[in-house]
Amino acid sequence: MFVVIEIRNDNHNLVRHEPIPPGGENLRASAPTRLSLNAFGSAVSIIQDELGHAHIAYRLLRDLGVNTEELIFERDPHNFKYPYAFDVPLDSWIELVVANAFYDRAGYTLLGDVYESTTFGPWKRALVKVDKEETFHLRHGEQWMRRLNQNNSSHEELQKAVDWMFLLTVEWFGLPDDLKKHSEQLDYGFKGHSNDELRQIWMSTAVPLCNELQLKVPAHYDETQQKYVIDCAFPAHFDARTKHWLLEDGSCTWDDVMKRWKARGPSNDEFVGMLQRGKREMLRLLEQ
């Protein structure tokens, strides 16, 4: 586990790194505008929460006999399994708060469903705390998006962030139901809703938020179908280094998406490497 926070110069630039656990996050952001102490404190609180979530997840794995030291510190970075979006760095405060509004909403959607459905007592009890904190995170993102949206230039920056982050979160929920090959999580009651159902639950609050702020998203509610539908090519190819969806190339296949996920994103080696180097450096210092 690790967290690095740096404040550089008078602009209060923030660098945020977090662990990469099941259900945890790995985010990095630098704020080009001045941050109040309250804003900085909220960001630190979110980091602290996510570290706690990582501790819970790995503690449960240890109780089940998993060697978590090996899992965290000896595993090849490309073999880590967490949402692809976390491998794409957040380069501004605006991207950070949109991540809170989108990514933490996805986390709450997934883990809230697990809480309602699972019969595994230790996980269910832990999720009481986790779900409350994820709610705080997504509300933090919503409040900051509303605040920033009052300024025309910030509205434009919000739109740029939404343009690449919205579809990354839509695909977060995995393969569509008609392509899903394994149903054990549903069969054993570990989760209560399918991937497509969870995707709909997420869009049912994310799309109205963006509509409220007049931020354009490629999705709308179809009264005839009684569900949210995607208005662009989806799934699609994504250039993670430029944070740009190649929608002009049309749809790709979910096999293409799976290949991208398995190859990991542009900051995978950096983020995991920092975590693992930190452990090695600590051991080196202890040996002196």
VEXDO-932355 format. One record per residue (C-alpha): residue in one letter; y, x negated, z; residue number from 1. Coordinates in steps of 0.05 Angstrom, whole numbers. Example, Ala and Ser with C-alpha at 12.3 -4.5 7.8 and 13.67 -1.06 7.14 Angstrom:
BEGIN
<atom><resn>A</resn><Y>-90</Y><X>-246</X><Z>156</Z><resi>1</resi></atom>
<atom><resn>S</resn><Y>-21</Y><X>-273</X><Z>143</Z><resi>2</resi></atom>
This chain:
BEGIN
<atom><resn>M</resn><Y>0</Y><X>0</X><Z>0</Z><resi>1</resi></atom>
<atom><resn>F</resn><Y>70</Y><X>-25</X><Z>-13</Z><resi>2</resi></atom>
<atom><resn>V</resn><Y>142</Y><X>-4</X><Z>-22</Z><resi>3</resi></atom>
<atom><resn>V</resn><Y>200</Y><X>-47</X><Z>-47</Z><resi>4</resi></atom>
<atom><resn>I</resn><Y>271</Y><X>-22</X><Z>-42</Z><resi>5</resi></atom>
<atom><resn>E</resn><Y>329</Y><X>-63</X><Z>-67</Z><resi>6</resi></atom>
<atom><resn>I</resn><Y>403</Y><X>-46</X><Z>-63</Z><resi>7</resi></atom>
<atom><resn>R</resn><Y>443</Y><X>-89</X><Z>-110</Z><resi>8</resi></atom>
<atom><resn>N</resn><Y>519</Y><X>-92</X><Z>-115</Z><resi>9</resi></atom>
<atom><resn>D</resn><Y>568</Y><X>-36</X><Z>-104</Z><resi>10</resi></atom>
<atom><resn>N</resn><Y>533</Y><X>13</X><Z>-151</Z><resi>11</resi></atom>
<atom><resn>H</resn><Y>476</Y><X>23</X><Z>-101</Z><resi>12</resi></atom>
<atom><resn>N</resn><Y>424</Y><X>7</X><Z>-153</Z><resi>13</resi></atom>
<atom><resn>L</resn><Y>356</Y><X>30</X><Z>-128</Z><resi>14</resi></atom>
<atom><resn>V</resn><Y>289</Y><X>1</X><Z>-145</Z><resi>15</resi></atom>
<atom><resn>R</resn><Y>231</Y><X>43</X><Z>-120</Z><resi>16</resi></atom>
<atom><resn>H</resn><Y>158</Y><X>24</X><Z>-122</Z><resi>17</resi></atom>
<atom><resn>E</resn><Y>103</Y><X>64</X><Z>-91</Z><resi>18</resi></atom>
<atom><resn>P</resn><Y>27</Y><X>59</X><Z>-86</Z><resi>19</resi></atom>
<atom><resn>I</resn><Y>-18</Y><X>86</X><Z>-140</Z><resi>20</resi></atom>
<atom><resn>P</resn><Y>-67</Y><X>132</X><Z>-104</Z><resi>21</resi></atom>
<atom><resn>P</resn><Y>-101</Y><X>197</X><Z>-124</Z><resi>22</resi></atom>
<atom><resn>G</resn><Y>-44</Y><X>245</X><Z>-115</Z><resi>23</resi></atom>
<atom><resn>G</resn><Y>7</Y><X>190</X><Z>-102</Z><resi>24</resi></atom>
<atom><resn>E</resn><Y>63</Y><X>164</X><Z>-146</Z><resi>25</resi></atom>
<atom><resn>N</resn><Y>90</Y><X>102</X><Z>-176</Z><resi>26</resi></atom>
<atom><resn>L</resn><Y>163</Y><X>108</X><Z>-194</Z><resi>27</resi></atom>
<atom><resn>R</resn><Y>220</Y><X>60</X><Z>-208</Z><resi>28</resi></atom>
<atom><resn>A</resn><Y>293</Y><X>80</X><Z>-215</Z><resi>29</resi></atom>
<atom><resn>S</resn><Y>361</Y><X>47</X><Z>-219</Z><resi>30</resi></atom>
<atom><resn>A</resn><Y>422</Y><X>89</X><Z>-205</Z><resi>31</resi></atom>
<atom><resn>P</resn><Y>482</Y><X>73</X><Z>-249</Z><resi>32</resi></atom>
<atom><resn>T</resn><Y>527</Y><X>118</X><Z>-207</Z><resi>33</resi></atom>
<atom><resn>R</resn><Y>546</Y><X>111</X><Z>-134</Z><resi>34</resi></atom>
<atom><resn>L</resn><Y>497</Y><X>143</X><Z>-86</Z><resi>35</resi></atom>
<atom><resn>S</resn><Y>517</Y><X>172</X><Z>-20</Z><resi>36</resi></atom>
<atom><resn>L</resn><Y>479</Y><X>152</X><Z>42</Z><resi>37</resi></atom>
<atom><resn>N</resn><Y>450</Y><X>222</X><Z>45</Z><resi>38</resi></atom>
<atom><resn>A</resn><Y>424</Y><X>215</X><Z>-27</Z><resi>39</resi></atom>
<atom><resn>F</resn><Y>395</Y><X>146</X><Z>-12</Z><resi>40</resi></atom>
<atom><resn>G</resn><Y>364</Y><X>173</X><Z>52</Z><resi>41</resi></atom>
<atom><resn>S</resn><Y>331</Y><X>230</X><Z>15</Z><resi>42</resi></atom>
<atom><resn>A</resn><Y>301</Y><X>181</X><Z>-36</Z><resi>43</resi></atom>
<atom><resn>V</resn><Y>274</Y><X>137</X><Z>20</Z><resi>44</resi></atom>
<atom><resn>S</resn><Y>245</Y><X>199</X><Z>55</Z><resi>45</resi></atom>
<atom><resn>I</resn><Y>208</Y><X>217</X><Z>-9</Z><resi>46</resi></atom>
<atom><resn>I</resn><Y>180</Y><X>146</X><Z>-14</Z><resi>47</resi></atom>
<atom><resn>Q</resn><Y>157</Y><X>150</X><Z>58</Z><resi>48</resi></atom>
<atom><resn>D</resn><Y>123</Y><X>217</X><Z>44</Z><resi>49</resi></atom>
<atom><resn>E</resn><Y>86</Y><X>189</X><Z>-16</Z><resi>50</resi></atom>
<atom><resn>L</resn><Y>62</Y><X>129</X><Z>23</Z><resi>51</resi></atom>
<atom><resn>G</resn><Y>35</Y><X>179</X><Z>74</Z><resi>52</resi></atom>
<atom><resn>H</resn><Y>-1</Y><X>217</X><Z>19</Z><resi>53</resi></atom>
<atom><resn>A</resn><Y>-32</Y><X>153</X><Z>-5</Z><resi>54</resi></atom>
<atom><resn>H</resn><Y>-56</Y><X>137</X><Z>65</Z><resi>55</resi></atom>
<atom><resn>I</resn><Y>-87</Y><X>206</X><Z>71</Z><resi>56</resi></atom>
<atom><resn>A</resn><Y>-123</Y><X>200</X><Z>4</Z><resi>57</resi></atom>
<atom><resn>Y</resn><Y>-151</Y><X>131</X><Z>17</Z><resi>58</resi></atom>
<atom><resn>R</resn><Y>-170</Y><X>148</X><Z>88</Z><resi>59</resi></atom>
<atom><resn>L</resn><Y>-212</Y><X>206</X><Z>63</Z><resi>60</resi></atom>
<atom><resn>L</resn><Y>-245</Y><X>160</X><Z>12</Z><resi>61</resi></atom>
<atom><resn>R</resn><Y>-261</Y><X>109</X><Z>67</Z><resi>62</resi></atom>
<atom><resn>D</resn><Y>-292</Y><X>164</X><Z>108</Z><resi>63</resi></atom>
<atom><resn>L</resn><Y>-337</Y><X>179</X><Z>49</Z><resi>64</resi></atom>
<atom><resn>G</resn><Y>-360</Y><X>107</X><Z>45</Z><resi>65</resi></atom>
<atom><resn>V</resn><Y>-314</Y><X>81</X><Z>-11</Z><resi>66</resi></atom>
<atom><resn>N</resn><Y>-291</Y><X>9</X><Z>-7</Z><resi>67</resi></atom>
<atom><resn>T</resn><Y>-216</Y><X>23</X><Z>-14</Z><resi>68</resi></atom>
<atom><resn>E</resn><Y>-196</Y><X>-50</X><Z>-8</Z><resi>69</resi></atom>
<atom><resn>E</resn><Y>-235</Y><X>-64</X><Z>-71</Z><resi>70</resi></atom>
<atom><resn>L</resn><Y>-212</Y><X>0</X><Z>-103</Z><resi>71</resi></atom>
<atom><resn>I</resn><Y>-138</Y><X>-17</X><Z>-94</Z><resi>72</resi></atom>
<atom><resn>F</resn><Y>-134</Y><X>-93</X><Z>-96</Z><resi>73</resi></atom>
<atom><resn>E</resn><Y>-191</Y><X>-115</X><Z>-140</Z><resi>74</resi></atom>
<atom><resn>R</resn><Y>-194</Y><X>-63</X><Z>-194</Z><resi>75</resi></atom>
<atom><resn>D</resn><Y>-167</Y><X>-79</X><Z>-264</Z><resi>76</resi></atom>
<atom><resn>P</resn><Y>-100</Y><X>-43</X><Z>-274</Z><resi>77</resi></atom>
<atom><resn>H</resn><Y>-126</Y><X>-7</X><Z>-336</Z><resi>78</resi></atom>
<atom><resn>N</resn><Y>-182</Y><X>24</X><Z>-294</Z><resi>79</resi></atom>
<atom><resn>F</resn><Y>-134</Y><X>59</X><Z>-247</Z><resi>80</resi></atom>
<atom><resn>K</resn><Y>-135</Y><X>134</X><Z>-258</Z><resi>81</resi></atom>
<atom><resn>Y</resn><Y>-70</Y><X>171</X><Z>-245</Z><resi>82</resi></atom>
<atom><resn>P</resn><Y>-23</Y><X>213</X><Z>-288</Z><resi>83</resi></atom>
<atom><resn>Y</resn><Y>-1</Y><X>175</X><Z>-349</Z><resi>84</resi></atom>
<atom><resn>A</resn><Y>72</Y><X>193</X><Z>-335</Z><resi>85</resi></atom>
<atom><resn>F</resn><Y>73</Y><X>145</X><Z>-276</Z><resi>86</resi></atom>
<atom><resn>D</resn><Y>64</Y><X>86</X><Z>-324</Z><resi>87</resi></atom>
<atom><resn>V</resn><Y>130</Y><X>103</X><Z>-357</Z><resi>88</resi></atom>
<atom><resn>P</resn><Y>187</Y><X>73</X><Z>-315</Z><resi>89</resi></atom>
<atom><resn>L</resn><Y>245</Y><X>114</X><Z>-291</Z><resi>90</resi></atom>
<atom><resn>D</resn><Y>308</Y><X>78</X><Z>-310</Z><resi>91</resi></atom>
<atom><resn>S</resn><Y>363</Y><X>121</X><Z>-279</Z><resi>92</resi></atom>
<atom><resn>W</resn><Y>377</Y><X>165</X><Z>-220</Z><resi>93</resi></atom>
<atom><resn>I</resn><Y>378</Y><X>224</X><Z>-268</Z><resi>94</resi></atom>
<atom><resn>E</resn><Y>307</Y><X>208</X><Z>-291</Z><resi>95</resi></atom>
<atom><resn>L</resn><Y>286</Y><X>202</X><Z>-218</Z><resi>96</resi></atom>
<atom><resn>V</resn><Y>311</Y><X>271</X><Z>-199</Z><resi>97</resi></atom>
<atom><resn>V</resn><Y>280</Y><X>302</X><Z>-262</Z><resi>98</resi></atom>
<atom><resn>A</resn><Y>215</Y><X>269</X><Z>-241</Z><resi>99</resi></atom>
<atom><resn>N</resn><Y>222</Y><X>303</X><Z>-173</Z><resi>100</resi></atom>
<atom><resn>A</resn><Y>234</Y><X>370</X><Z>-207</Z><resi>101</resi></atom>
<atom><resn>F</resn><Y>177</Y><X>362</X><Z>-258</Z><resi>102</resi></atom>
<atom><resn>Y</resn><Y>125</Y><X>314</X><Z>-231</Z><resi>103</resi></atom>
<atom><resn>D</resn><Y>128</Y><X>335</X><Z>-158</Z><resi>104</resi></atom>
<atom><resn>R</resn><Y>124</Y><X>408</X><Z>-182</Z><resi>105</resi></atom>
<atom><resn>A</resn><Y>61</Y><X>389</X><Z>-220</Z><resi>106</resi></atom>
<atom><resn>G</resn><Y>34</Y><X>355</X><Z>-157</Z><resi>107</resi></atom>
<atom><resn>Y</resn><Y>49</Y><X>417</X><Z>-116</Z><resi>108</resi></atom>
<atom><resn>T</resn><Y>17</Y><X>462</X><Z>-168</Z><resi>109</resi></atom>
<atom><resn>L</resn><Y>-47</Y><X>421</X><Z>-168</Z><resi>110</resi></atom>
<atom><resn>L</resn><Y>-53</Y><X>407</X><Z>-94</Z><resi>111</resi></atom>
<atom><resn>G</resn><Y>-31</Y><X>477</X><Z>-74</Z><resi>112</resi></atom>
<atom><resn>D</resn><Y>-88</Y><X>504</X><Z>-116</Z><resi>113</resi></atom>
<atom><resn>V</resn><Y>-136</Y><X>455</X><Z>-82</Z><resi>114</resi></atom>
<atom><resn>Y</resn><Y>-111</Y><X>477</X><Z>-14</Z><resi>115</resi></atom>
<atom><resn>E</resn><Y>-123</Y><X>550</X><Z>-30</Z><resi>116</resi></atom>
<atom><resn>S</resn><Y>-193</Y><X>537</X><Z>-58</Z><resi>117</resi></atom>
<atom><resn>T</resn><Y>-227</Y><X>478</X><Z>-25</Z><resi>118</resi></atom>
<atom><resn>T</resn><Y>-277</Y><X>485</X><Z>31</Z><resi>119</resi></atom>
<atom><resn>F</resn><Y>-274</Y><X>411</X><Z>47</Z><resi>120</resi></atom>
<atom><resn>G</resn><Y>-241</Y><X>415</X><Z>115</Z><resi>121</resi></atom>
<atom><resn>P</resn><Y>-210</Y><X>345</X><Z>121</Z><resi>122</resi></atom>
<atom><resn>W</resn><Y>-175</Y><X>351</X><Z>54</Z><resi>123</resi></atom>
<atom><resn>K</resn><Y>-152</Y><X>423</X><Z>67</Z><resi>124</resi></atom>
<atom><resn>R</resn><Y>-122</Y><X>404</X><Z>134</Z><resi>125</resi></atom>
<atom><resn>A</resn><Y>-86</Y><X>344</X><Z>104</Z><resi>126</resi></atom>
<atom><resn>L</resn><Y>-57</Y><X>385</X><Z>48</Z><resi>127</resi></atom>
<atom><resn>V</resn><Y>-18</Y><X>428</X><Z>96</Z><resi>128</resi></atom>
<atom><resn>K</resn><Y>28</Y><X>368</X><Z>107</Z><resi>129</resi></atom>
<atom><resn>V</resn><Y>25</Y><X>343</X><Z>35</Z><resi>130</resi></atom>
<atom><resn>D</resn><Y>43</Y><X>410</X><Z>4</Z><resi>131</resi></atom>
<atom><resn>K</resn><Y>104</Y><X>419</X><Z>49</Z><resi>132</resi></atom>
<atom><resn>E</resn><Y>129</Y><X>351</X><Z>31</Z><resi>133</resi></atom>
<atom><resn>E</resn><Y>118</Y><X>362</X><Z>-44</Z><resi>134</resi></atom>
<atom><resn>T</resn><Y>160</Y><X>425</X><Z>-37</Z><resi>135</resi></atom>
<atom><resn>F</resn><Y>217</Y><X>383</X><Z>-8</Z><resi>136</resi></atom>
<atom><resn>H</resn><Y>211</Y><X>333</X><Z>-65</Z><resi>137</resi></atom>
<atom><resn>L</resn><Y>215</Y><X>385</X><Z>-120</Z><resi>138</resi></atom>
<atom><resn>R</resn><Y>273</Y><X>421</X><Z>-85</Z><resi>139</resi></atom>
<atom><resn>H</resn><Y>309</Y><X>354</X><Z>-81</Z><resi>140</resi></atom>
<atom><resn>G</resn><Y>301</Y><X>347</X><Z>-156</Z><resi>141</resi></atom>
<atom><resn>E</resn><Y>324</Y><X>418</X><Z>-169</Z><resi>142</resi></atom>
<atom><resn>Q</resn><Y>386</Y><X>411</X><Z>-126</Z><resi>143</resi></atom>
<atom><resn>W</resn><Y>406</Y><X>345</X><Z>-158</Z><resi>144</resi></atom>
<atom><resn>M</resn><Y>395</Y><X>373</X><Z>-228</Z><resi>145</resi></atom>
<atom><resn>R</resn><Y>441</Y><X>432</X><Z>-212</Z><resi>146</resi></atom>
<atom><resn>R</resn><Y>493</Y><X>385</X><Z>-182</Z><resi>147</resi></atom>
<atom><resn>L</resn><Y>492</Y><X>337</X><Z>-241</Z><resi>148</resi></atom>
<atom><resn>N</resn><Y>492</Y><X>393</X><Z>-291</Z><resi>149</resi></atom>
<atom><resn>Q</resn><Y>563</Y><X>411</X><Z>-272</Z><resi>150</resi></atom>
<atom><resn>N</resn><Y>588</Y><X>350</X><Z>-310</Z><resi>151</resi></atom>
<atom><resn>N</resn><Y>583</Y><X>350</X><Z>-386</Z><resi>152</resi></atom>
<atom><resn>S</resn><Y>562</Y><X>277</X><Z>-393</Z><resi>153</resi></atom>
<atom><resn>S</resn><Y>510</Y><X>285</X><Z>-338</Z><resi>154</resi></atom>
<atom><resn>H</resn><Y>485</Y><X>348</X><Z>-373</Z><resi>155</resi></atom>
<atom><resn>E</resn><Y>473</Y><X>307</X><Z>-435</Z><resi>156</resi></atom>
<atom><resn>E</resn><Y>435</Y><X>254</X><Z>-395</Z><resi>157</resi></atom>
<atom><resn>L</resn><Y>394</Y><X>308</X><Z>-362</Z><resi>158</resi></atom>
<atom><resn>Q</resn><Y>376</Y><X>335</X><Z>-431</Z><resi>159</resi></atom>
<atom><resn>K</resn><Y>354</Y><X>266</X><Z>-453</Z><resi>160</resi></atom>
<atom><resn>A</resn><Y>308</Y><X>260</X><Z>-393</Z><resi>161</resi></atom>
<atom><resn>V</resn><Y>280</Y><X>330</X><Z>-401</Z><resi>162</resi></atom>
<atom><resn>D</resn><Y>267</Y><X>315</X><Z>-475</Z><resi>163</resi></atom>
<atom><resn>W</resn><Y>213</Y><X>264</X><Z>-459</Z><resi>164</resi></atom>
<atom><resn>M</resn><Y>191</Y><X>285</X><Z>-389</Z><resi>165</resi></atom>
<atom><resn>F</resn><Y>177</Y><X>359</X><Z>-401</Z><resi>166</resi></atom>
<atom><resn>L</resn><Y>119</Y><X>350</X><Z>-450</Z><resi>167</resi></atom>
<atom><resn>L</resn><Y>91</Y><X>292</X><Z>-409</Z><resi>168</resi></atom>
<atom><resn>T</resn><Y>85</Y><X>340</X><Z>-351</Z><resi>169</resi></atom>
<atom><resn>V</resn><Y>56</Y><X>396</X><Z>-394</Z><resi>170</resi></atom>
<atom><resn>E</resn><Y>-1</Y><X>349</X><Z>-414</Z><resi>171</resi></atom>
<atom><resn>W</resn><Y>-8</Y><X>327</X><Z>-341</Z><resi>172</resi></atom>
<atom><resn>F</resn><Y>-58</Y><X>383</X><Z>-328</Z><resi>173</resi></atom>
<atom><resn>G</resn><Y>-110</Y><X>355</X><Z>-375</Z><resi>174</resi></atom>
<atom><resn>L</resn><Y>-152</Y><X>380</X><Z>-432</Z><resi>175</resi></atom>
<atom><resn>P</resn><Y>-145</Y><X>453</X><Z>-453</Z><resi>176</resi></atom>
<atom><resn>D</resn><Y>-199</Y><X>498</X><Z>-426</Z><resi>177</resi></atom>
<atom><resn>D</resn><Y>-235</Y><X>504</X><Z>-493</Z><resi>178</resi></atom>
<atom><resn>L</resn><Y>-245</Y><X>429</X><Z>-495</Z><resi>179</resi></atom>
<atom><resn>K</resn><Y>-261</Y><X>417</X><Z>-422</Z><resi>180</resi></atom>
<atom><resn>K</resn><Y>-333</Y><X>392</X><Z>-416</Z><resi>181</resi></atom>
<atom><resn>H</resn><Y>-341</Y><X>388</X><Z>-340</Z><resi>182</resi></atom>
<atom><resn>S</resn><Y>-330</Y><X>448</X><Z>-295</Z><resi>183</resi></atom>
<atom><resn>E</resn><Y>-356</Y><X>420</X><Z>-229</Z><resi>184</resi></atom>
<atom><resn>Q</resn><Y>-289</Y><X>425</X><Z>-194</Z><resi>185</resi></atom>
<atom><resn>L</resn><Y>-286</Y><X>499</X><Z>-209</Z><resi>186</resi></atom>
<atom><resn>D</resn><Y>-361</Y><X>511</X><Z>-199</Z><resi>187</resi></atom>
<atom><resn>Y</resn><Y>-360</Y><X>480</X><Z>-129</Z><resi>188</resi></atom>
<atom><resn>G</resn><Y>-294</Y><X>512</X><Z>-109</Z><resi>189</resi></atom>
<atom><resn>F</resn><Y>-255</Y><X>448</X><Z>-105</Z><resi>190</resi></atom>
<atom><resn>K</resn><Y>-201</Y><X>480</X><Z>-148</Z><resi>191</resi></atom>
<atom><resn>G</resn><Y>-188</Y><X>553</X><Z>-162</Z><resi>192</resi></atom>
<atom><resn>H</resn><Y>-153</Y><X>552</X><Z>-229</Z><resi>193</resi></atom>
<atom><resn>S</resn><Y>-170</Y><X>521</X><Z>-296</Z><resi>194</resi></atom>
<atom><resn>N</resn><Y>-127</Y><X>468</X><Z>-330</Z><resi>195</resi></atom>
<atom><resn>D</resn><Y>-92</Y><X>519</X><Z>-375</Z><resi>196</resi></atom>
<atom><resn>E</resn><Y>-80</Y><X>566</X><Z>-317</Z><resi>197</resi></atom>
<atom><resn>L</resn><Y>-48</Y><X>510</X><Z>-277</Z><resi>198</resi></atom>
<atom><resn>R</resn><Y>-6</Y><X>492</X><Z>-337</Z><resi>199</resi></atom>
<atom><resn>Q</resn><Y>19</Y><X>564</X><Z>-340</Z><resi>200</resi></atom>
<atom><resn>I</resn><Y>35</Y><X>564</X><Z>-265</Z><resi>201</resi></atom>
<atom><resn>W</resn><Y>76</Y><X>501</X><Z>-273</Z><resi>202</resi></atom>
<atom><resn>M</resn><Y>114</Y><X>527</X><Z>-334</Z><resi>203</resi></atom>
<atom><resn>S</resn><Y>128</Y><X>593</X><Z>-298</Z><resi>204</resi></atom>
<atom><resn>T</resn><Y>179</Y><X>557</X><Z>-253</Z><resi>205</resi></atom>
<atom><resn>A</resn><Y>197</Y><X>495</X><Z>-294</Z><resi>206</resi></atom>
<atom><resn>V</resn><Y>219</Y><X>533</X><Z>-356</Z><resi>207</resi></atom>
<atom><resn>P</resn><Y>264</Y><X>582</X><Z>-319</Z><resi>208</resi></atom>
<atom><resn>L</resn><Y>296</Y><X>524</X><Z>-282</Z><resi>209</resi></atom>
<atom><resn>C</resn><Y>314</Y><X>491</X><Z>-349</Z><resi>210</resi></atom>
<atom><resn>N</resn><Y>337</Y><X>556</X><Z>-378</Z><resi>211</resi></atom>
<atom><resn>E</resn><Y>383</Y><X>566</X><Z>-318</Z><resi>212</resi></atom>
<atom><resn>L</resn><Y>414</Y><X>498</X><Z>-330</Z><resi>213</resi></atom>
<atom><resn>Q</resn><Y>418</Y><X>509</X><Z>-406</Z><resi>214</resi></atom>
<atom><resn>L</resn><Y>371</Y><X>451</X><Z>-417</Z><resi>215</resi></atom>
<atom><resn>K</resn><Y>330</Y><X>459</X><Z>-480</Z><resi>216</resi></atom>
<atom><resn>V</resn><Y>255</Y><X>456</X><Z>-473</Z><resi>217</resi></atom>
<atom><resn>P</resn><Y>202</Y><X>469</X><Z>-527</Z><resi>218</resi></atom>
<atom><resn>A</resn><Y>171</Y><X>528</X><Z>-491</Z><resi>219</resi></atom>
<atom><resn>H</resn><Y>185</Y><X>602</X><Z>-479</Z><resi>220</resi></atom>
<atom><resn>Y</resn><Y>151</Y><X>662</X><Z>-449</Z><resi>221</resi></atom>
<atom><resn>D</resn><Y>118</Y><X>706</X><Z>-502</Z><resi>222</resi></atom>
<atom><resn>E</resn><Y>119</Y><X>778</X><Z>-480</Z><resi>223</resi></atom>
<atom><resn>T</resn><Y>64</Y><X>797</X><Z>-530</Z><resi>224</resi></atom>
<atom><resn>Q</resn><Y>15</Y><X>744</X><Z>-505</Z><resi>225</resi></atom>
<atom><resn>Q</resn><Y>40</Y><X>750</X><Z>-433</Z><resi>226</resi></atom>
<atom><resn>K</resn><Y>42</Y><X>675</X><Z>-425</Z><resi>227</resi></atom>
<atom><resn>Y</resn><Y>85</Y><X>613</X><Z>-438</Z><resi>228</resi></atom>
<atom><resn>V</resn><Y>76</Y><X>581</X><Z>-506</Z><resi>229</resi></atom>
<atom><resn>I</resn><Y>95</Y><X>513</X><Z>-533</Z><resi>230</resi></atom>
<atom><resn>D</resn><Y>145</Y><X>514</X><Z>-590</Z><resi>231</resi></atom>
<atom><resn>C</resn><Y>133</Y><X>446</X><Z>-620</Z><resi>232</resi></atom>
<atom><resn>A</resn><Y>75</Y><X>403</X><Z>-644</Z><resi>233</resi></atom>
<atom><resn>F</resn><Y>29</Y><X>396</X><Z>-584</Z><resi>234</resi></atom>
<atom><resn>P</resn><Y>-7</Y><X>353</X><Z>-566</Z><resi>235</resi></atom>
<atom><resn>A</resn><Y>34</Y><X>299</X><Z>-600</Z><resi>236</resi></atom>
<atom><resn>H</resn><Y>41</Y><X>224</X><Z>-605</Z><resi>237</resi></atom>
<atom><resn>F</resn><Y>88</Y><X>192</X><Z>-554</Z><resi>238</resi></atom>
<atom><resn>D</resn><Y>124</Y><X>125</X><Z>-559</Z><resi>239</resi></atom>
<atom><resn>A</resn><Y>127</Y><X>107</X><Z>-485</Z><resi>240</resi></atom>
<atom><resn>R</resn><Y>170</Y><X>45</X><Z>-495</Z><resi>241</resi></atom>
<atom><resn>T</resn><Y>226</Y><X>85</X><Z>-528</Z><resi>242</resi></atom>
<atom><resn>K</resn><Y>210</Y><X>149</X><Z>-489</Z><resi>243</resi></atom>
<atom><resn>H</resn><Y>207</Y><X>189</X><Z>-554</Z><resi>244</resi></atom>
<atom><resn>W</resn><Y>158</Y><X>242</X><Z>-578</Z><resi>245</resi></atom>
<atom><resn>L</resn><Y>139</Y><X>234</X><Z>-651</Z><resi>246</resi></atom>
<atom><resn>L</resn><Y>143</Y><X>308</X><Z>-664</Z><resi>247</resi></atom>
<atom><resn>E</resn><Y>162</Y><X>296</X><Z>-736</Z><resi>248</resi></atom>
<atom><resn>D</resn><Y>91</Y><X>270</X><Z>-748</Z><resi>249</resi></atom>
<atom><resn>G</resn><Y>61</Y><X>337</X><Z>-727</Z><resi>250</resi></atom>
<atom><resn>S</resn><Y>6</Y><X>349</X><Z>-677</Z><resi>251</resi></atom>
<atom><resn>C</resn><Y>-46</Y><X>298</X><Z>-658</Z><resi>252</resi></atom>
<atom><resn>T</resn><Y>-114</Y><X>312</X><Z>-627</Z><resi>253</resi></atom>
<atom><resn>W</resn><Y>-132</Y><X>312</X><Z>-553</Z><resi>254</resi></atom>
<atom><resn>D</resn><Y>-177</Y><X>253</X><Z>-570</Z><resi>255</resi></atom>
<atom><resn>D</resn><Y>-113</Y><X>216</X><Z>-589</Z><resi>256</resi></atom>
<atom><resn>V</resn><Y>-82</Y><X>235</X><Z>-522</Z><resi>257</resi></atom>
<atom><resn>M</resn><Y>-144</Y><X>212</X><Z>-484</Z><resi>258</resi></atom>
<atom><resn>K</resn><Y>-140</Y><X>144</X><Z>-520</Z><resi>259</resi></atom>
<atom><resn>R</resn><Y>-67</Y><X>137</X><Z>-499</Z><resi>260</resi></atom>
<atom><resn>W</resn><Y>-84</Y><X>155</X><Z>-427</Z><resi>261</resi></atom>
<atom><resn>K</resn><Y>-142</Y><X>106</X><Z>-424</Z><resi>262</resi></atom>
<atom><resn>A</resn><Y>-99</Y><X>50</X><Z>-453</Z><resi>263</resi></atom>
<atom><resn>R</resn><Y>-48</Y><X>64</X><Z>-397</Z><resi>264</resi></atom>
<atom><resn>G</resn><Y>28</Y><X>62</X><Z>-405</Z><resi>265</resi></atom>
<atom><resn>P</resn><Y>78</Y><X>5</X><Z>-412</Z><resi>266</resi></atom>
<atom><resn>S</resn><Y>87</Y><X>-10</X><Z>-338</Z><resi>267</resi></atom>
<atom><resn>N</resn><Y>15</Y><X>-5</X><Z>-315</Z><resi>268</resi></atom>
<atom><resn>D</resn><Y>3</Y><X>-80</X><Z>-310</Z><resi>269</resi></atom>
<atom><resn>E</resn><Y>71</Y><X>-90</X><Z>-276</Z><resi>270</resi></atom>
<atom><resn>F</resn><Y>63</Y><X>-36</X><Z>-224</Z><resi>271</resi></atom>
<atom><resn>V</resn><Y>-10</Y><X>-49</X><Z>-205</Z><resi>272</resi></atom>
<atom><resn>G</resn><Y>1</Y><X>-124</X><Z>-211</Z><resi>273</resi></atom>
<atom><resn>M</resn><Y>58</Y><X>-121</X><Z>-161</Z><resi>274</resi></atom>
<atom><resn>L</resn><Y>14</Y><X>-84</X><Z>-112</Z><resi>275</resi></atom>
<atom><resn>Q</resn><Y>-44</Y><X>-132</X><Z>-118</Z><resi>276</resi></atom>
<atom><resn>R</resn><Y>-1</Y><X>-195</X><Z>-117</Z><resi>277</resi></atom>
<atom><resn>G</resn><Y>32</Y><X>-170</X><Z>-54</Z><resi>278</resi></atom>
<atom><resn>K</resn><Y>-36</Y><X>-167</X><Z>-19</Z><resi>279</resi></atom>
<atom><resn>R</resn><Y>-55</Y><X>-237</X><Z>-44</Z><resi>280</resi></atom>
<atom><resn>E</resn><Y>12</Y><X>-265</X><Z>-20</Z><resi>281</resi></atom>
<atom><resn>M</resn><Y>3</Y><X>-233</X><Z>48</Z><resi>282</resi></atom>
<atom><resn>L</resn><Y>-66</Y><X>-265</X><Z>55</Z><resi>283</resi></atom>
<atom><resn>R</resn><Y>-39</Y><X>-332</X><Z>34</Z><resi>284</resi></atom>
<atom><resn>L</resn><Y>15</Y><X>-330</X><Z>86</Z><resi>285</resi></atom>
<atom><resn>L</resn><Y>-35</Y><X>-310</X><Z>140</Z><resi>286</resi></atom>
<atom><resn>E</resn><Y>-78</Y><X>-370</X><Z>123</Z><resi>287</resi></atom>
<atom><resn>Q</resn><Y>-20</Y><X>-419</X><Z>134</Z><resi>288</resi></atom>
